[in-house]
């Protein structure tokens, strides 16, 4: 039986990166190495590069990652994400999850794709990248380059899904419902936003203000009264099967219900990826000429397995990530035969340089250099570059 893709974090030590080729330890060398990697002659059929991206590509947008220098696993050794079975089985676990998500949503909602996401789109316009498979749930890829196909391997936070009827609803509308059901929490959030406590991404500043910020819009308040938090039931279930929905006087879901639990439309830790998404991810790798990993330590099995699948098929694998990567020694065991590349640099600085370099080499490709694009913030992202609504990849 073929093993299912699951979002399970790898907890073992990660090796120190070994730069490949050796001269890719400078910006110029890294750009040249990546240009050679992307520009290698494709096999018959016109296959191109597939990008596999992780949380590291969104750090410059102001979002937390897992294993970077300021990542959750680095700064918060006791961090443990909620697992799928806990969310499904426990009303108290859902209270805790939604309270923390309620506090973290404004920062995630206001964040925008950064120069690295836009550069990926430019590489697609140049015909060097055919699609993106992302582990991220922030929707930045489809927002930054809607013409370049994106498969969201772990789902997306922009929507919720009912565990009973499967109906989806926008996260922004759900946030308004949470605010109405939890006026004391809403007042606290307003004060936190006004004080700037949720604006800083510096872990020391956040701790000084009594908060811990984790990936995927999760804000931890030690000793907070999570048991007081309320969340609504699925409106579709309430309308179609009212006998199965029991709420309090204000519409908050109660344990007397037998339906109507809403969950973020993400693949939680311990949850299996849907067969259709799994098949699409495998197809993307199987039809690619090479795979380029951006901003991922491949610490989740679902992502690591895709990179390993590419290597098993003899495809060159490139990796740009700050810090070690799970099993990376195996990807570059024979660097001369494999044609891979390993770089350790910031993506929001490196990828725009790469696009500018490729544009100089191919001036008739019809692509403007990313460094000169108006509205792009190399460090903090661009609001102008993001569309207001995005759809899941089909």
KEKE-3310 file (N, C-alpha, C; in steps of 0.2 Angstrom, whole numbers, plus 5000, padded with zeros to 4 digits):
npx = (5004:5003:5010:5002:5002:5007:5006:5018:5029:5047:5058:5071:5089:5096:5107:5122:5123:5130:5138:5134:5138:5155:5158:5146:5144:5144:5134:5135:5141:5131:5120:5124:5125:5112:5106:5112:5107:5093:5093:5097:5097:5081:5073:5066:5050:5048:5049:5049:5055:5050:5045:5047:5041:5043:5040:5051:5051:5042:5046:5051:5040:5035:5031:5031:5043:5047:5060:5070:5082:5075:5065:5050:5053:5066:5066:5057:5057:5048:5037:5022:5012:4994:4986:4978:4968:4966:4960:4948:4942:4941:4932:4938:4951:4948:4943:4955:4963:4956:4955:4969:4971:4962:4969:4980:4976:4975:4988:4992:4983:4985:4997:5008:5013:5031:5046:5052:5042:5036:5047:5047:5036:5040:5050:5042:5036:5046:5047:5055:5050:5038:5027:5022:5023:5018:5021:5016:5002:4998:4993:5001:5008:4998:4993:5003:5007:4996:4995:5004:5003:4999:5000:4993:4999:4997:4985:4975:4974:4964:4951:4938:4932:4918:4917:4907:4897:4906:4905:4913:4919:4923:4938:4939:4926:4923:4931:4925:4913:4919:4924:4912:4906:4915:4918:4926:4939:4940:4941:4954:4962:4961:4967:4980:4984:4984:4994:5005:5010:5008:5014:5028:5040:5051:5057:5061:5055:5042:5041:5043:5032:5023:5019:5019:5023:5019:5020:5008:4998:4997:4995:5002:4997:5003:4995:4982:4964:4958:4948:4936:4933:4923:4916:4908:4895:4893:4885:4878:4875:4867:4856:4852:4851:4845:4842:4853:4862:4867:4867:4874:4866:4870:4874:4885:4894:4890:4894:4883:4880:4880:4886:4892:4905:4918:4933:4950:4954:4966:4979:4981:4993:4997:4986:4980:4985:4973:4969:4968:4975:4988:4990:4991:5003:5013:5012:5016:5030:5034:5033:5042:5057:5067:5069:5066:5070:5063:5066:5063:5065:5062:5056:5044:5035:5028:5033:5047:5046:5042:5053:5063:5057:5059:5073:5075:5070:5080:5081:5088:5091:5088:5092:5088:5090:5090:5100:5100:5094:5083:5090:5099:5111:5110:5104:5114:5125:5132:5137:5142:5136:5123:5119:5114:5111:5116:5112:5114:5105:5096:5080:5072:5081:5090:5083:5077:5089:5093:5083:5085:5098:5095:5087:5096:5104:5094:5087:5076:5066:5055:5053:5053:5066:5065:5070:5068:5054:5040:5033:5037:5043:5058:5061:5049:5038:5024:5010:5003:5006:4998:4983:4966:4958:4960:4960:4959:4971:4967)
npy = (4994:5011:5024:5037:5055:5065:5079:5080:5085:5084:5080:5078:5081:5094:5094:5104:5115:5111:5120:5120:5123:5126:5140:5146:5153:5166:5181:5184:5172:5163:5167:5165:5151:5147:5152:5144:5131:5133:5135:5124:5112:5106:5090:5079:5085:5096:5099:5108:5118:5114:5122:5120:5126:5133:5139:5148:5157:5167:5174:5187:5194:5196:5186:5172:5158:5141:5135:5144:5157:5165:5157:5147:5134:5137:5148:5145:5132:5124:5124:5116:5112:5111:5096:5087:5077:5081:5093:5089:5081:5088:5101:5110:5111:5116:5129:5135:5135:5143:5155:5159:5160:5170:5181:5181:5183:5196:5201:5191:5193:5206:5205:5204:5197:5196:5202:5190:5181:5188:5187:5173:5173:5180:5172:5161:5168:5169:5157:5147:5141:5130:5127:5129:5121:5123:5123:5132:5141:5153:5159:5168:5164:5161:5174:5182:5178:5174:5169:5159:5142:5136:5124:5121:5113:5110:5116:5131:5146:5156:5152:5143:5126:5116:5102:5093:5096:5101:5113:5129:5144:5162:5167:5180:5184:5175:5179:5191:5186:5179:5190:5196:5187:5187:5199:5204:5198:5204:5217:5217:5213:5224:5233:5228:5228:5242:5246:5241:5229:5217:5220:5219:5208:5204:5192:5193:5206:5203:5193:5201:5208:5199:5189:5176:5172:5161:5151:5152:5161:5160:5165:5165:5167:5166:5158:5163:5165:5154:5145:5153:5157:5158:5151:5151:5140:5130:5139:5134:5121:5124:5129:5119:5107:5109:5103:5096:5105:5114:5129:5143:5157:5167:5162:5154:5139:5124:5109:5101:5100:5090:5091:5103:5109:5120:5121:5127:5128:5120:5108:5100:5097:5080:5076:5069:5073:5076:5064:5069:5081:5075:5067:5076:5084:5074:5071:5084:5083:5072:5076:5085:5094:5097:5101:5114:5119:5131:5140:5130:5118:5105:5098:5093:5078:5076:5086:5083:5070:5073:5079:5069:5060:5066:5066:5052:5049:5054:5067:5083:5092:5107:5118:5132:5138:5145:5138:5121:5106:5093:5077:5082:5079:5067:5072:5078:5069:5065:5077:5081:5072:5074:5087:5097:5111:5120:5133:5146:5158:5174:5174:5184:5193:5187:5180:5191:5197:5186:5186:5198:5196:5185:5192:5201:5192:5187:5198:5199:5193:5199:5202:5212:5218:5213:5221:5234:5236:5245:5248:5236:5230:5225:5220:5220:5216:5219:5228:5232:5222:5212:5202:5204:5193:5176:5160:5142:5131:5122)
npz = (5000:4996:5004:5013:5011:5024:5036:5045:5057:5056:5069:5071:5071:5060:5046:5044:5030:5014:5003:4986:4969:4975:4974:4975:4987:4987:4983:4968:4964:4968:4960:4947:4948:4950:4939:4929:4933:4931:4918:4911:4898:4894:4895:4882:4877:4883:4897:4912:4926:4943:4957:4974:4988:5005:5022:5023:5012:5015:5025:5024:5022:5034:5041:5053:5053:5054:5057:5055:5060:5068:5070:5075:5081:5084:5093:5103:5112:5118:5110:5103:5090:5087:5084:5072:5076:5089:5087:5081:5091:5103:5111:5120:5115:5102:5106:5111:5100:5091:5098:5099:5085:5082:5087:5080:5066:5061:5058:5048:5039:5034:5029:5014:4998:4995:4987:4983:4980:4969:4961:4958:4950:4939:4934:4930:4919:4910:4906:4913:4924:4928:4937:4954:4969:4985:5002:5010:5018:5017:5005:4997:4985:4974:4974:4971:4958:4948:4935:4935:4939:4955:4967:4982:4994:5008:5010:5014:5023:5021:5020:5028:5032:5034:5044:5044:5033:5023:5017:5013:5019:5020:5028:5033:5036:5046:5056:5059:5065:5076:5083:5087:5095:5106:5114:5125:5121:5109:5112:5119:5108:5100:5108:5109:5095:5094:5102:5096:5099:5091:5080:5079:5073:5080:5091:5104:5108:5107:5117:5128:5128:5132:5123:5111:5095:5082:5067:5054:5058:5072:5089:5105:5121:5136:5150:5147:5147:5139:5139:5139:5127:5112:5098:5082:5075:5059:5047:5036:5040:5051:5045:5037:5044:5057:5069:5073:5078:5092:5100:5110:5118:5110:5099:5099:5096:5104:5115:5114:5101:5086:5075:5062:5065:5062:5053:5050:5032:5030:5030:5044:5056:5057:5049:5034:5018:5004:4992:4979:4979:4983:4972:4962:4966:4965:4951:4946:4950:4943:4930:4928:4924:4933:4951:4961:4977:4989:5003:5012:5025:5022:5032:5035:5031:5020:5011:5010:5005:4992:4986:4988:4979:4967:4966:4966:4954:4946:4944:4944:4959:4967:4980:4990:5005:5021:5033:5039:5029:5029:5026:5016:5012:5005:4993:4986:4985:4974:4966:4954:4945:4947:4945:4954:4965:4979:4990:5002:5006:5008:5001:4997:4993:4984:4974:4966:4961:4953:4943:4937:4932:4923:4914:4908:4901:4893:4885:4877:4882:4888:4901:4915:4926:4943:4953:4950:4950:4953:4969:4976:4990:4996:5009:5016:5009:4997:4996:4985:4975:4978:4975:4979:4981:4980:4972:4976:4969:4954)
capx = (5000:5007:5010:4999:5006:5004:5009:5021:5036:5053:5061:5078:5094:5097:5114:5124:5123:5136:5136:5136:5145:5158:5158:5139:5144:5143:5128:5137:5141:5124:5115:5127:5124:5105:5105:5114:5103:5087:5094:5100:5092:5076:5072:5061:5043:5048:5048:5053:5057:5044:5047:5044:5042:5041:5039:5056:5050:5037:5048:5052:5033:5033:5028:5036:5044:5048:5067:5075:5086:5070:5059:5047:5056:5072:5065:5052:5058:5042:5031:5019:5006:4988:4986:4971:4964:4964:4955:4942:4939:4940:4929:4942:4956:4946:4943:4962:4965:4952:4957:4975:4971:4959:4974:4986:4974:4976:4995:4993:4978:4988:5004:5008:5019:5037:5050:5054:5036:5036:5052:5045:5031:5044:5053:5037:5035:5052:5047:5059:5047:5031:5022:5024:5020:5020:5019:5013:4995:4997:4990:5005:5010:4993:4991:5008:5008:4990:4996:5009:5000:5001:4997:4994:5000:4994:4978:4975:4970:4959:4944:4936:4928:4914:4919:4901:4894:4911:4904:4918:4917:4929:4941:4938:4919:4923:4934:4920:4909:4923:4924:4905:4905:4920:4919:4932:4945:4941:4944:4961:4965:4961:4973:4987:4986:4985:5001:5011:5012:5007:5017:5035:5042:5056:5054:5062:5050:5035:5041:5043:5025:5019:5016:5023:5020:5021:5018:5001:4994:4995:4998:5001:4997:5003:4990:4976:4958:4956:4941:4931:4933:4918:4916:4901:4893:4893:4879:4874:4872:4862:4850:4849:4850:4845:4841:4860:4866:4865:4871:4872:4861:4873:4876:4892:4894:4891:4896:4877:4879:4883:4888:4893:4912:4922:4940:4953:4955:4973:4980:4984:4998:4994:4981:4982:4983:4968:4971:4968:4981:4994:4992:4993:5010:5017:5012:5020:5037:5035:5033:5047:5064:5071:5065:5070:5067:5065:5064:5060:5070:5059:5055:5037:5036:5024:5037:5053:5045:5042:5060:5066:5054:5062:5080:5074:5069:5086:5080:5092:5087:5092:5089:5090:5087:5094:5100:5100:5088:5082:5092:5101:5118:5108:5103:5121:5130:5136:5135:5144:5131:5116:5118:5111:5114:5114:5113:5111:5105:5089:5077:5070:5087:5093:5079:5077:5095:5093:5079:5089:5103:5093:5085:5102:5106:5089:5084:5070:5061:5049:5052:5056:5069:5061:5073:5065:5047:5037:5028:5040:5047:5063:5061:5042:5032:5021:5002:5001:5007:4993:4976:4961:4955:4963:4957:4964:4973:4963)
capy = (5000:5017:5028:5044:5061:5068:5085:5078:5088:5080:5083:5076:5087:5095:5095:5110:5115:5111:5124:5117:5122:5130:5147:5148:5156:5173:5183:5183:5164:5159:5169:5161:5144:5146:5153:5137:5126:5134:5136:5118:5110:5101:5083:5080:5086:5103:5099:5114:5117:5114:5125:5117:5132:5133:5145:5153:5162:5172:5178:5194:5197:5198:5180:5168:5152:5136:5133:5149:5160:5168:5153:5145:5129:5139:5152:5142:5125:5120:5124:5110:5113:5107:5090:5086:5073:5085:5098:5086:5078:5092:5107:5115:5112:5121:5136:5137:5136:5149:5161:5161:5162:5176:5186:5181:5184:5203:5201:5187:5196:5212:5204:5204:5194:5200:5202:5183:5178:5191:5184:5167:5174:5182:5165:5158:5172:5168:5150:5143:5138:5128:5127:5129:5117:5126:5120:5138:5142:5161:5161:5173:5162:5163:5181:5186:5176:5170:5165:5153:5137:5135:5119:5123:5106:5110:5120:5139:5149:5161:5149:5138:5121:5112:5095:5089:5097:5102:5120:5133:5151:5166:5168:5187:5184:5171:5184:5196:5182:5178:5197:5198:5182:5187:5206:5205:5196:5209:5223:5215:5213:5231:5236:5225:5231:5249:5247:5238:5222:5212:5223:5218:5201:5202:5187:5196:5211:5199:5190:5207:5211:5194:5186:5172:5171:5155:5151:5150:5165:5157:5169:5162:5171:5162:5159:5166:5161:5151:5142:5158:5159:5155:5151:5149:5134:5131:5142:5129:5115:5127:5130:5113:5102:5113:5098:5094:5111:5118:5135:5147:5162:5172:5158:5150:5132:5120:5102:5097:5099:5084:5093:5110:5111:5123:5120:5130:5124:5118:5101:5101:5092:5073:5075:5067:5077:5073:5060:5073:5085:5071:5065:5082:5085:5069:5073:5090:5081:5067:5079:5091:5093:5098:5103:5119:5120:5137:5142:5124:5113:5098:5094:5089:5072:5077:5090:5079:5064:5075:5080:5062:5057:5069:5063:5045:5049:5056:5074:5088:5096:5113:5120:5138:5139:5147:5133:5114:5103:5086:5073:5085:5075:5062:5075:5080:5064:5065:5083:5081:5068:5076:5094:5101:5117:5122:5140:5148:5166:5176:5173:5191:5197:5183:5179:5197:5197:5181:5188:5203:5193:5182:5197:5203:5187:5186:5204:5199:5188:5203:5202:5218:5216:5214:5226:5240:5236:5249:5245:5230:5231:5220:5217:5219:5214:5224:5227:5233:5216:5206:5203:5204:5187:5170:5153:5136:5128:5116)
capz = (5000:4995:5010:5012:5013:5030:5038:5051:5057:5058:5075:5072:5070:5053:5045:5041:5023:5011:4997:4979:4969:4981:4973:4976:4993:4986:4979:4961:4962:4969:4955:4942:4949:4949:4932:4925:4935:4928:4911:4908:4893:4896:4891:4876:4879:4885:4904:4915:4933:4948:4963:4980:4993:5012:5026:5023:5007:5017:5031:5022:5022:5041:5044:5056:5050:5059:5059:5054:5066:5073:5069:5081:5084:5087:5099:5107:5112:5120:5105:5100:5086:5088:5079:5069:5080:5095:5085:5079:5096:5109:5111:5123:5110:5097:5109:5112:5093:5088:5102:5096:5078:5082:5089:5074:5060:5058:5055:5042:5034:5032:5026:5007:4995:4995:4981:4981:4977:4963:4956:4955:4944:4933:4931:4926:4913:4906:4904:4917:4930:4925:4942:4961:4974:4991:5009:5014:5019:5017:4998:4993:4978:4969:4974:4967:4951:4947:4929:4936:4943:4962:4971:4989:4997:5014:5010:5014:5029:5018:5021:5033:5029:5039:5045:5042:5026:5018:5015:5014:5020:5020:5035:5035:5039:5052:5060:5062:5070:5082:5087:5090:5101:5111:5115:5129:5117:5104:5115:5120:5102:5098:5112:5107:5089:5095:5106:5092:5101:5086:5074:5078:5072:5084:5096:5111:5109:5108:5123:5133:5128:5134:5117:5107:5088:5079:5060:5052:5062:5079:5094:5111:5127:5142:5155:5144:5148:5132:5140:5139:5120:5109:5090:5079:5071:5052:5045:5032:5044:5056:5041:5034:5049:5064:5075:5075:5080:5098:5102:5116:5117:5106:5093:5099:5096:5111:5114:5113:5094:5083:5068:5062:5067:5057:5054:5044:5026:5030:5032:5051:5058:5059:5045:5028:5012:5000:4987:4973:4980:4983:4965:4958:4968:4962:4944:4945:4950:4938:4923:4928:4922:4939:4956:4965:4984:4991:5009:5016:5027:5021:5039:5035:5027:5013:5006:5009:5000:4985:4984:4987:4973:4961:4966:4964:4946:4943:4942:4948:4964:4969:4987:4993:5012:5027:5038:5036:5026:5030:5021:5010:5010:4999:4987:4983:4986:4968:4963:4947:4941:4949:4942:4958:4967:4986:4992:5009:5006:5008:4995:4994:4990:4979:4968:4961:4957:4948:4938:4933:4928:4917:4909:4905:4897:4888:4885:4873:4886:4889:4908:4918:4932:4949:4957:4948:4949:4958:4974:4979:4996:4997:5015:5020:5004:4993:4996:4978:4971:4980:4973:4985:4982:4976:4972:4976:4963:4952)
cpx = (5004:5005:5007:5003:5003:5009:5012:5028:5041:5057:5068:5083:5095:5104:5116:5125:5130:5135:5139:5133:5148:5158:5151:5138:5144:5137:5130:5137:5135:5120:5118:5125:5117:5103:5107:5110:5096:5087:5096:5094:5087:5076:5067:5054:5043:5047:5052:5054:5050:5048:5043:5045:5040:5041:5045:5055:5046:5040:5049:5045:5031:5030:5033:5037:5045:5055:5072:5078:5081:5064:5056:5051:5063:5071:5061:5052:5052:5036:5029:5013:5000:4988:4978:4966:4962:4959:4948:4938:4937:4938:4934:4948:4954:4945:4950:4964:4962:4954:4964:4975:4967:4964:4979:4983:4975:4983:4995:4988:4981:4994:5003:5014:5025:5040:5052:5048:5035:5041:5050:5040:5035:5048:5048:5036:5040:5052:5052:5056:5040:5026:5026:5020:5022:5017:5015:5006:4993:4994:4995:5007:5004:4991:4997:5009:5002:4991:5000:5005:5003:4997:4998:4993:4996:4988:4980:4971:4965:4952:4944:4932:4924:4916:4913:4898:4900:4910:4910:4915:4924:4932:4939:4931:4919:4926:4929:4915:4913:4923:4917:4904:4910:4922:4925:4939:4946:4943:4952:4965:4966:4967:4980:4989:4987:4992:5007:5013:5012:5011:5024:5035:5048:5054:5055:5057:5043:5035:5040:5036:5020:5016:5021:5020:5023:5018:5011:4996:4992:4999:4997:5002:4997:4998:4984:4970:4955:4949:4935:4929:4927:4919:4910:4901:4893:4886:4875:4871:4866:4855:4847:4848:4850:4845:4848:4864:4863:4870:4869:4867:4864:4875:4882:4890:4894:4892:4889:4876:4882:4885:4890:4900:4915:4929:4944:4954:4962:4973:4984:4989:4995:4988:4983:4980:4978:4972:4972:4974:4988:4995:4994:5001:5014:5017:5016:5028:5038:5036:5038:5054:5069:5066:5069:5066:5068:5062:5061:5066:5068:5058:5049:5038:5033:5029:5044:5052:5045:5049:5064:5063:5058:5069:5080:5073:5075:5086:5085:5088:5091:5088:5092:5086:5092:5094:5100:5094:5088:5085:5096:5108:5116:5107:5109:5126:5135:5134:5137:5138:5124:5114:5114:5114:5111:5116:5110:5111:5097:5086:5074:5075:5090:5089:5078:5083:5096:5089:5082:5094:5101:5090:5090:5104:5101:5085:5077:5064:5054:5047:5056:5060:5065:5064:5070:5058:5044:5033:5031:5044:5052:5062:5054:5036:5029:5013:5000:5001:5002:4986:4972:4959:4959:4959:4961:4965:4969:4967)
cpy = (5006:5022:5035:5049:5064:5074:5083:5081:5083:5084:5081:5082:5088:5096:5102:5110:5115:5114:5120:5121:5127:5137:5150:5151:5163:5175:5181:5175:5161:5161:5165:5153:5142:5147:5147:5132:5127:5134:5129:5115:5105:5095:5084:5081:5093:5104:5105:5113:5118:5117:5122:5122:5130:5139:5151:5159:5168:5175:5185:5197:5198:5192:5176:5161:5147:5135:5138:5152:5163:5163:5150:5139:5131:5143:5149:5135:5121:5120:5117:5112:5109:5102:5090:5082:5077:5090:5095:5084:5082:5099:5112:5116:5117:5128:5139:5139:5142:5155:5163:5163:5168:5182:5187:5183:5191:5203:5197:5190:5202:5211:5203:5200:5199:5199:5194:5180:5181:5188:5177:5168:5176:5176:5161:5161:5171:5161:5145:5139:5136:5128:5128:5125:5120:5123:5126:5138:5149:5163:5166:5171:5164:5170:5184:5184:5171:5167:5159:5148:5136:5129:5120:5116:5105:5114:5128:5141:5154:5159:5145:5132:5118:5105:5091:5090:5099:5109:5124:5140:5155:5167:5175:5187:5180:5175:5188:5192:5181:5185:5198:5193:5183:5195:5207:5204:5201:5215:5222:5216:5220:5235:5234:5228:5239:5250:5244:5232:5217:5214:5220:5210:5199:5198:5190:5202:5208:5196:5195:5209:5205:5189:5181:5171:5165:5155:5150:5155:5163:5162:5166:5167:5167:5163:5163:5162:5158:5148:5146:5159:5155:5156:5149:5143:5136:5134:5137:5124:5118:5128:5124:5107:5105:5109:5096:5099:5114:5123:5138:5153:5167:5168:5154:5143:5129:5113:5098:5096:5092:5085:5101:5113:5114:5122:5124:5126:5123:5111:5102:5096:5085:5072:5073:5072:5073:5069:5064:5077:5081:5069:5071:5084:5080:5070:5079:5088:5076:5070:5085:5089:5093:5101:5108:5120:5127:5138:5136:5120:5106:5094:5091:5083:5073:5081:5086:5073:5067:5076:5074:5059:5060:5066:5056:5044:5052:5063:5078:5091:5102:5115:5127:5139:5141:5142:5126:5112:5096:5082:5076:5082:5070:5065:5077:5076:5064:5071:5084:5077:5071:5083:5098:5107:5118:5129:5141:5155:5168:5176:5180:5195:5193:5182:5185:5198:5192:5183:5193:5201:5189:5186:5200:5198:5186:5192:5204:5194:5192:5203:5208:5215:5218:5220:5233:5241:5240:5246:5239:5233:5225:5216:5216:5217:5220:5223:5228:5227:5211:5207:5202:5197:5182:5164:5148:5134:5122:5110)
cpz = (5000:5001:5009:5014:5019:5032:5045:5052:5059:5063:5075:5070:5062:5052:5043:5034:5020:5004:4991:4974:4974:4980:4973:4983:4993:4982:4971:4960:4963:4963:4949:4942:4948:4942:4927:4927:4931:4920:4907:4903:4895:4892:4886:4880:4882:4893:4907:4923:4938:4954:4969:4986:5000:5015:5025:5017:5009:5023:5030:5022:5029:5044:5048:5052:5056:5062:5057:5060:5071:5073:5076:5085:5087:5093:5104:5108:5114:5115:5102:5096:5088:5083:5077:5073:5087:5093:5084:5086:5102:5108:5114:5118:5105:5100:5109:5105:5090:5092:5099:5089:5077:5083:5083:5067:5057:5054:5048:5037:5030:5028:5018:5004:4995:4988:4979:4978:4970:4958:4954:4949:4938:4930:4927:4919:4908:4904:4907:4922:4927:4930:4949:4965:4981:4997:5013:5013:5019:5010:4995:4986:4973:4969:4970:4960:4949:4940:4930:4941:4950:4965:4978:4993:5003:5015:5011:5020:5027:5019:5026:5030:5035:5039:5044:5035:5021:5015:5017:5015:5021:5027:5038:5039:5045:5057:5064:5067:5076:5086:5090:5096:5107:5112:5119:5125:5112:5106:5117:5114:5099:5102:5110:5100:5090:5098:5102:5094:5096:5080:5073:5077:5076:5090:5103:5113:5110:5115:5129:5133:5130:5129:5114:5100:5085:5072:5060:5056:5069:5084:5101:5117:5133:5147:5153:5146:5142:5133:5139:5132:5117:5101:5088:5076:5063:5051:5041:5036:5049:5052:5038:5039:5056:5070:5078:5078:5087:5100:5108:5114:5111:5099:5093:5099:5103:5110:5113:5106:5092:5076:5068:5064:5061:5058:5048:5038:5025:5032:5039:5052:5060:5054:5038:5022:5007:4995:4980:4973:4979:4976:4961:4959:4965:4954:4942:4945:4944:4931:4923:4926:4928:4944:4960:4972:4987:4998:5013:5019:5026:5027:5039:5030:5020:5008:5005:5005:4993:4982:4984:4981:4967:4961:4964:4957:4942:4941:4946:4953:4966:4976:4989:5000:5017:5032:5035:5033:5027:5024:5015:5008:5004:4993:4983:4984:4980:4964:4956:4942:4942:4946:4947:4961:4974:4988:4998:5009:5006:5002:4992:4991:4984:4973:4963:4958:4952:4942:4934:4929:4922:4912:4905:4899:4891:4888:4881:4876:4888:4897:4911:4924:4938:4953:4956:4948:4955:4963:4978:4984:4997:5004:5018:5015:5001:4993:4989:4974:4973:4978:4979:4986:4977:4977:4973:4969:4961:4950)
residu = (UNK:UNK:UNK:UNK:UNK:UNK:UNK:UNK:UNK:UNK:UNK:UNK:UNK:UNK:UNK:UNK:UNK:UNK:UNK:UNK:UNK:UNK:UNK:UNK:UNK:UNK:UNK:UNK:UNK:UNK:UNK:UNK:UNK:UNK:UNK:UNK:UNK:UNK:UNK:UNK:UNK:UNK:UNK:UNK:UNK:UNK:UNK:UNK:UNK:UNK:UNK:UNK:UNK:UNK:UNK:UNK:UNK:UNK:UNK:UNK:UNK:UNK:UNK:UNK:UNK:UNK:UNK:UNK:UNK:UNK:UNK:UNK:UNK:UNK:UNK:UNK:UNK:UNK:UNK:UNK:UNK:UNK:UNK:UNK:UNK:UNK:UNK:UNK:UNK:UNK:UNK:UNK:UNK:UNK:UNK:UNK:UNK:UNK:UNK:UNK:UNK:UNK:UNK:UNK:UNK:UNK:UNK:UNK:UNK:UNK:UNK:UNK:UNK:UNK:UNK:UNK:UNK:UNK:UNK:UNK:UNK:UNK:UNK:UNK:UNK:UNK:UNK:UNK:UNK:UNK:UNK:UNK:UNK:UNK:UNK:UNK:UNK:UNK:UNK:UNK:UNK:UNK:UNK:UNK:UNK:UNK:UNK:UNK:UNK:UNK:UNK:UNK:UNK:UNK:UNK:UNK:UNK:UNK:UNK:UNK:UNK:UNK:UNK:UNK:UNK:UNK:UNK:UNK:UNK:UNK:UNK:UNK:UNK:UNK:UNK:UNK:UNK:UNK:UNK:UNK:UNK:UNK:UNK:UNK:UNK:UNK:UNK:UNK:UNK:UNK:UNK:UNK:UNK:UNK:UNK:UNK:UNK:UNK:UNK:UNK:UNK:UNK:UNK:UNK:UNK:UNK:UNK:UNK:UNK:UNK:UNK:UNK:UNK:UNK:UNK:UNK:UNK:UNK:UNK:UNK:UNK:UNK:UNK:UNK:UNK:UNK:UNK:UNK:UNK:UNK:UNK:UNK:UNK:UNK:UNK:UNK:UNK:UNK:UNK:UNK:UNK:UNK:UNK:UNK:UNK:UNK:UNK:UNK:UNK:UNK:UNK:UNK:UNK:UNK:UNK:UNK:UNK:UNK:UNK:UNK:UNK:UNK:UNK:UNK:UNK:UNK:UNK:UNK:UNK:UNK:UNK:UNK:UNK:UNK:UNK:UNK:UNK:UNK:UNK:UNK:UNK:UNK:UNK:UNK:UNK:UNK:UNK:UNK:UNK:UNK:UNK:UNK:UNK:UNK:UNK:UNK:UNK:UNK:UNK:UNK:UNK:UNK:UNK:UNK:UNK:UNK:UNK:UNK:UNK:UNK:UNK:UNK:UNK:UNK:UNK:UNK:UNK:UNK:UNK:UNK:UNK:UNK:UNK:UNK:UNK:UNK:UNK:UNK:UNK:UNK:UNK:UNK:UNK:UNK:UNK:UNK:UNK:UNK:UNK:UNK:UNK:UNK:UNK:UNK:UNK:UNK:UNK:UNK:UNK:UNK:UNK:UNK:UNK:UNK:UNK:UNK:UNK:UNK:UNK:UNK:UNK:UNK:UNK:UNK:UNK:UNK:UNK:UNK:UNK:UNK:UNK:UNK:UNK:UNK:UNK:UNK:UNK:UNK:UNK:UNK:UNK:UNK:UNK:UNK:UNK:UNK:UNK:UNK:UNK:UNK:UNK:UNK:UNK:UNK)
# end
